[in-house]
Amino acid sequence: MKITKLTTYRVPPRWMLLKIETDEGVVGWGEPVIEGRARTVETAVQEMEPFLIGQDPARINDLWQTMYRAGFYRGGAILMSAIAGIDQALWDIKGKVMGQPVYELLGGLVRDRMKMYSWVGGDRPSDIIEQITTLKKGGFDTFKMNGTEELGMLDTSAKVDEAVRRVAEIRAAFGNTIEFGLDFHGRVAAPMAKVLMRELEPFRPLFIEEPVLAEQAEYYPRLAEMTSIPIAAGERMYSRFEFKNVFAAGGLSIVQPDLSHAGGITECLKIAAMAEAYDIALAPHCPLGPVALAACLQVDFVSYNAVLQEQSMGIHYNRGGELLDYVINKEDFKITDGYIKPLTKPGLGVEVDEERVIAASKNAPDWRNPVWRHADGSVAEW
């Protein structure tokens, strides 16, 4: 079997799907994208075509290493996202050829169902109690929300009080019937992270995500020493070579690689195994589309340390398109009592509605995150 063609489709709300075709008619789907940089990743995928056309898609490890090493310069959000989507599609092909879900090719199930969580609130969190109430009726009991709006490197007690008040209201309304993580989203610099985490500790959030930016990872062990709240991070790290130093330094309780950013299934399996050796839980980042989620689930169902899976159904980013819009086998993605069962179809387990994808790609918007500014006019982290 030989790879014959790669086709990318940018689709609403902010995703990109990749179709890899072969000379025997077997097709694989991947999701290579950086939110807000889809066109850039698209170009990177196209630049990798010479490494792939005419090659055997079954040689996933060799093709991965070729894409990673043969270009001399490597790593980073764009190149690793391009590799990630290609890798997902290659695993999809292999599973379809073998007539098995990918997790069966990776040793089989380590659990019967996977715990999922849902986003609530928006970029500037609001209406959270109402949203949790609605989702709770649908069976969810675990959530994530932004912990704060934009925050200066040194900010006011009023801003701290507002973030704490919101969390206090959630605990008062739901007690211990729910759990929730707080995403600082890299908006908080180290001086304020210490203040916020200390103030939030009595409310026992499930975790604090990206308490500081990944490039300030040296603060993870320092922050972990002064709080009992588990620290989560990893969506803006792109290979095991970045994760190894963070794991060795300590501080992380939960690692969150993104299967569409960090080299795909091949790389994230290695990251998950490394994390397990350091007694770090796995909770893959996935505010993306159906192929990305399907890829995450393949890793979740073979990784002992996988504890939570993010998913984007109903997330505030999904304007103009929803996760299941591009899926034929919608019933396989049913979440019951906050859990999802293994996807049983061969490959990644998602049947992509290609007609819907092609139609949606004709008028796909170029999504951009908002640019925020502080009161003094300087740019703020989003």
Secondary structure, DSSP 8 states (H G I E B T S, - for coil): --EEEEEEEEETTTEEEEEEEETTS-EEEE----TT-HHHHHHHHHHHHHHHTTS-TT-HHHHHHHHHHTTSS--HHHHHHHHHHHHHHHHHHHHHHHTSBHHHHTT--S-S-EEEEEE-S-SS--SHHHHHHHHHHTT--EEEEE--S---SS--HHHHHHHHHHHHHHHHHHGGG-EEEEE-TT-S-HHHHHHHHHHHGGG--SEEE-SS-GGGTTHHHHHHHT-SS-EEE-TT--SHHHHHHHHHH---SEE--BTTTSSHHHHHHHHHHHHHHTT-EE--B--S-HHHHHHHHHHHTT-TTB--EE--TT-TT-SS--GGGGBS-GGGG-EETTEE----SSBTS--B-HHHHHHHHTT--------EE-TTS-EE--
